[in-house]
C-alpha cells in the first residue's frame, strides 16, 4: 500500500465515521424520524450484542447470509443504531472499497488501527465491526479470523450476498455463528409494508397445530380454535395483499418500488449479480455457461421436475455434468432449493429427477412475467404457492432432527412429503379448490401421521383421508 492509497483510505474512513449514522437512520427511520418495524431476526442479532457487552465473549462473530435484496444491510443498520454511545463501531461495505480504491480489506483495517492509535487487541473499549458484502475481498476470511483470534474485545458482524463463499471458506470454520436471513414471511411483509403487526403468539400456535400434532383431527381442532384470532388479524388486511406477497412481497428490496415493471427489473438485476459476481467469481465456468444460466433458470421456473440431461439440448446445450454444477451453485447461493424424490433408498433417490423451488417466489414470478399473465393462470399461481409453502417449511422444520422435504415422483401423487420429529406429513398445494385424491394416493405408500391440503378451500377435516384442508390465509400466518 503506497502513501497515496493510504491517504485515500484515511479520508474515506473519516467520512464513513461521520456519515454512517445518517445512512443508518435512512435505513431504519421514516421521513419523520420514527423507527420503522424491523425483521424478526434483528431481536436475535441484538441479543448477541447484549451478551457480549455483559461479558460473554464466547460469541464474537456473527455471519449473516441470504439472497440479494433480502434485507441483510438493513438488519446490520438496526443493530448498528442500537449500540450504546460508549462503544466504538465501524461499518464497511467491502464491494465499495474494492470498486473505489482497488485496495484490500486488510489494508483498510490496518489504516483504521493506525487512526485509533493502536492494534485491535489493545483496545480497552468494545469495538463492533460491521463488514458488509465481505465476499468481494478474496481474503476476507483470513483477515477476520486474525482479528477474531487476537482481539477479544472486538465483535464482528459479517454479511454476504450468498452463503456460497462462506460455506466454501475454510478460514471461518467453527469460529462464527451463522444466521440465515430468509425471504419475508407474510406477516413480516405486512409489518414492513403496512405497519400491521403480527398477533403475538398466533404464529407459534399455528406452527404447533400444523406441524406438531399427532393426527388430522387434532390439526383441525387446533386450527378451529384459532379461527377468531385469524379473522381478527385479517380484518386489517386488504385481500390484494396475499397476491402481492406471492408475486413480489417476499423480498424487502421490492416493497416500496412503485410498479411491477420496476420490481421485476430489480429482480433481474439481482439475478445478474448472483450469476456474474457470486457464481462466476467462485466457480470455473466458461463465459458461454455463465451466459446460459438465465435460460436454465427460466426452464426450471416452468418445469415440474428437472433432469440434468434436458439442458443438453438446444438452445441451451450445457452438458449434464456442467448443468449439475450450475444447479449446485444456484442452491448454494440460496436461489434454489432442491426437493428430492421420496424413495426407499438414497441410491433410488439419486436416479430420480429432482424438483426445484425458488427460495423467493418473486424470482419465479419474474420469469413468468416475461411471457404470461400471472393472475389468469392457476398453474402458475400454484407453482408460486409451492415456493411459498417450501419457504415456510424450510424455515420452521430444518431446526429439528430427522427433518426432510421430498416430493412424490409417482404420477397423481401429492406435491410434498415432509418429515418432522420422526413423523411424516403429506402436503398438497393448489391455487384453487382441491380435493383429497392426491394426498390419499401418496398416503397409501407413505403411511403419514396425517395429510394437509393447502389451498383456497375452507377449513375442513376428512376422517377417511386422515387429512385437513387448510386455507392458504391460515398457513401464511405460521
Residue pairs with C-beta under 8 A, 6 or more apart in sequence:
1 9
1 103
1 107
1 110
5 101
5 103
5 107
6 111
8 101
9 101
9 103
9 107
9 108
9 111
10 111
10 115
12 97
12 100
12 101
12 108
13 90
13 108
13 111
13 112
13 115
16 90
16 91
16 92
17 90
20 80
20 91
21 81
23 77
23 91
24 77
24 80
24 81
24 91
25 33
25 81
27 73
27 74
27 77
27 78
28 35
28 36
28 38
28 74
28 77
28 78
28 81
29 35
29 36
30 36
36 192
37 191
37 192
37 195
37 197
38 74
38 75
38 78
39 71
39 74
39 75
39 181
39 184
39 188
39 192
39 252
40 188
41 75
41 179
41 181
42 75
42 78
42 79
44 179
45 62
45 64
45 75
45 78
45 79
45 157
45 179
46 78
46 79
46 82
48 59
48 62
48 155
48 177
49 79
49 82
49 83
49 128
49 155
51 59
52 59
52 60
52 126
52 155
53 84
53 87
53 126
57 152
59 177
60 148
60 152
60 154
60 155
60 156
61 144
61 148
61 155
61 156
61 158
61 175
61 176
61 177
62 156
62 157
62 158
62 176
62 177
62 178
62 179
63 158
63 159
63 160
63 166
63 172
63 176
63 177
63 178
63 179
64 72
64 75
64 76
64 157
64 158
64 159
64 179
64 180
64 181
65 72
65 159
65 160
65 162
65 163
65 166
65 178
65 179
65 180
65 181
65 334
66 72
66 159
66 161
66 162
66 163
66 180
66 181
66 182
66 334
67 161
67 162
67 183
67 251
67 270
67 274
67 333
67 334
67 335
67 359
67 360
68 161
68 162
68 253
68 270
68 273
68 274
69 251
69 252
69 253
69 254
69 266
69 267
69 270
69 360
70 181
70 182
70 183
70 251
70 252
70 253
70 360
71 181
71 184
71 252
71 253
72 132
72 159
72 160
72 161
72 181
73 93
73 132
73 159
74 252
75 159
75 181
76 91
76 130
76 132
76 157
76 159
79 130
79 157
80 89
80 91
80 128
80 130
83 89
83 128
86 125
87 125
87 126
87 127
87 128
88 116
88 123
88 125
88 126
88 127
88 128
89 127
89 128
89 129
89 130
90 112
90 127
90 128
90 129
90 130
91 130
91 132
92 105
92 108
92 129
92 130
92 131
92 132
93 132
93 133
94 105
94 131
94 132
94 133
94 134
94 135
94 136
94 137
94 140
95 132
95 133
95 136
97 103
97 105
97 108
97 136
97 137
98 105
98 136
98 137
104 137
104 139
104 143
105 131
105 134
105 137
105 139
105 140
105 143
106 137
106 139
106 143
109 143
109 147
113 119
113 120
116 123
119 150
119 151
120 127
120 147
120 150
120 151
120 153
120 154
121 150
121 151
121 152
121 153
123 151
123 153
123 154
124 153
125 153
126 153
126 154
126 155
127 151
127 153
127 154
127 155
128 154
128 155
128 156
128 157
129 147
129 154
129 155
129 156
129 157
130 157
131 140
131 144
131 156
131 157
131 158
131 159
132 159
133 159
133 160
133 161
134 140
134 144
134 158
134 159
134 160
134 165
135 160
135 161
135 162
135 164
135 165
135 166
135 278
135 281
136 277
137 143
140 158
140 165
140 169
141 169
141 170
141 171
141 172
142 171
144 156
144 158
144 171
144 172
145 171
145 172
145 175
147 154
147 156
148 154
148 156
148 175
148 176
156 176
158 176
160 166
161 273
161 274
161 277
161 278
161 333
162 274
162 278
162 332
162 333
162 334
163 180
163 332
163 333
163 334
164 278
164 279
164 282
164 329
164 332
164 333
165 278
165 282
166 172
166 178
167 332
168 282
168 332
180 334
182 359
182 391
182 394
182 395
183 250
183 251
183 359
183 360
183 361
183 362
183 391
184 192
184 245
184 249
184 250
184 251
184 252
185 391
185 392
185 395
185 476
185 478
186 242
186 245
186 249
186 476
186 477
187 198
187 203
187 476
187 477
189 241
189 245
189 249
189 250
189 255
190 196
190 198
190 237
190 241
190 245
191 197
191 198
192 252
192 255
193 241
193 249
193 255
193 256
194 237
194 241
196 236
196 237
198 233
198 477
199 229
199 232
199 233
199 477
202 226
202 229
202 230
202 233
202 477
203 477
203 478
205 222
205 226
205 229
206 223
206 226
206 474
206 475
206 477
206 478
207 396
207 478
208 222
209 218
209 219
209 222
209 223
209 226
210 219
210 223
210 452
210 470
210 475
210 478
211 396
211 397
211 420
211 425
212 420
212 421
213 219
213 222
213 449
213 450
214 449
215 449
215 450
215 466
216 450
216 451
216 461
216 462
216 463
216 465
216 466
216 467
216 468
217 461
217 463
219 450
219 452
219 461
219 468
219 470
220 459
220 460
220 461
220 468
223 459
223 468
223 470
223 474
224 459
226 474
227 459
230 473
230 474
230 477
233 477
234 473
241 249
242 472
242 473
242 476
243 375
245 388
245 476
246 361
246 365
246 381
246 384
246 385
246 388
247 260
247 361
247 362
247 365
247 374
247 384
248 254
248 260
248 263
248 264
248 267
248 362
248 365
249 255
249 362
250 360
250 361
250 362
250 388
250 391
251 267
251 270
251 360
251 362
253 266
253 270
254 263
254 266
254 267
254 362
257 263
257 266
260 369
263 362
264 365
264 366
264 369
267 362
267 363
267 366
268 366
271 294
271 297
271 335
271 363
271 366
272 294
274 330
274 333
274 335
275 290
275 293
275 294
276 290
278 333
279 285
279 290
279 293
279 326
279 329
279 330
279 333
280 290
282 329
283 325
283 329
285 322
285 325
285 326
289 318
289 322
289 326
292 316
292 317
292 318
293 326
293 330
295 315
295 316
296 311
296 316
296 318
296 323
296 326
296 327
297 330
297 335
297 363
297 367
298 367
298 370
299 306
299 310
299 311
299 316
300 306
300 327
300 336
300 356
301 358
301 363
301 364
301 367
301 368
301 383
302 367
303 310
303 356
304 355
305 341
305 352
305 353
305 354
305 355
305 407
305 409
306 327
306 353
306 354
306 355
306 356
307 353
308 320
308 321
308 323
308 324
308 327
309 320
309 323
311 317
311 318
311 319
311 320
311 323
312 318
312 319
312 320
312 323
318 326
327 336
327 338
327 356
330 336
331 337
331 338
334 359
335 358
335 359
335 363
336 356
336 357
336 358
336 359
337 356
337 357
337 358
337 359
337 390
337 394
337 405
338 354
338 355
338 356
339 354
339 355
339 356
339 357
339 390
339 405
339 406
339 407
339 416
340 349
340 352
340 354
340 355
340 406
340 407
341 348
341 349
341 352
341 353
341 354
341 355
341 406
341 407
341 408
341 409
342 349
342 406
342 407
342 408
342 409
342 417
342 446
343 349
343 352
343 409
352 409
353 409
355 407
357 364
357 386
357 387
357 390
357 391
358 364
358 387
359 387
359 391
359 394
360 387
360 391
361 384
361 385
361 387
361 388
361 391
364 383
364 384
364 387
365 374
365 384
368 374
368 377
368 380
368 384
372 380
374 380
374 381
374 384
375 381
378 430
378 431
378 432
379 431
381 431
382 429
382 430
382 431
385 429
385 430
385 431
385 454
385 472
386 415
386 429
388 476
389 416
389 427
389 429
389 454
389 475
390 405
390 416
392 475
392 478
393 405
393 416
393 418
393 427
394 405
396 478
397 403
397 405
397 418
397 419
397 420
400 420
400 421
401 421
402 419
402 420
402 421
402 422
403 418
403 419
403 420
403 421
404 418
404 419
405 416
405 417
405 418
405 419
406 416
406 417
406 418
406 419
407 415
407 416
407 417
408 414
408 415
408 416
408 417
408 426
408 441
408 442
408 446
410 441
410 442
410 445
412 437
412 438
412 441
413 438
413 441
413 442
414 426
414 427
414 428
414 438
414 439
414 441
414 442
414 443
414 451
415 427
415 428
415 429
415 438
416 426
416 427
416 428
416 429
417 424
417 425
417 426
417 427
417 442
417 446
417 448
418 424
418 425
418 426
418 427
419 425
423 448
423 449
424 446
424 447
424 448
424 449
425 448
425 449
425 450
425 451
425 452
426 439
426 442
426 443
426 446
426 448
426 450
426 451
426 452
426 467
427 439
427 451
427 452
427 454
428 434
428 438
428 439
428 451
428 452
428 453
428 454
428 455
429 454
429 455
430 453
430 454
430 455
430 456
431 455
431 456
432 455
432 456
433 455
433 456
433 457
434 453
434 455
434 457
434 469
435 453
436 451
436 453
436 462
436 464
436 465
436 467
439 451
439 452
439 453
439 465
439 467
440 451
440 465
440 467
442 448
442 451
443 451
443 465
443 466
443 467
448 466
450 466
450 467
450 468
451 465
451 466
451 467
451 468
452 467
452 468
452 470
453 467
453 468
453 469
453 470
454 470
454 472
454 475
455 469
455 471
455 472
456 471
456 472
457 469
457 471
458 469
458 471
459 468
459 469
459 470
459 471
459 474
460 468
460 469
461 467
461 468
461 469
462 468
462 469
